């Protein structure tokens, strides 16, 4: 099987990843569907919706609203997803063409080709705040997801982007945050050099590029996507 398309993002709104996951409901045999769109460079959740079903129409409208909210221009953005019917539906593909967004797809049956969305869903479902009981209504689910997205974007310090928040990274504030953090560490080392035992302080340089499905020479087995 051919290698998946490799994408590299050097700033926000160049590469997005999106997917759909199930949320439990109290209606027997039925699940809610959570659609989430993630910026690969900043890890910011740029769009989300909860519906009872999966459809290319819902997906297309979500991407349209996310592009409008982020001011995305034509031929600026690549959008990566798996091969589900909402991702490849005619309505969705027509919307991407109208927006000037380049579609990108995982290889059939290979979930690792969409690691950022998969990692985000793991974070969502294993956060201590995740409800212990199924959602009683779609409104309850939407309210909970809204709270999670607010926390994730503005409070969650992401290990793969040097422990800044996605909102700081997306807006370009991470440079100043990391410079200040580096200065604090250097000052601490000057005060207590024995604590570092001739070692350098932690590397707080900005992450300049983020790869999606990188070629082998760019792969880092220890990189975190969550």
Secondary structure, DSSP 8 states (H G I E B T S, - for coil): ------EEESSTTSEEEEEEEEEEBSSTT-EEEEEEEEETTT--EEEEEEESS--HHHHHHHHHHHHHHHT--TTS-EEEE-S-HHHH-HHHHHHHHHHT-EEEE--TT-GGGGHHHHHHHHHHHHSTTS-SS-BSSHHHHHHHHHHHHHHHHHT-EEGGGTTEEHHHHHHTTHHHHHHHHHHHHHHHHHH-HHHHTT-----------EEES--GGG--TT----
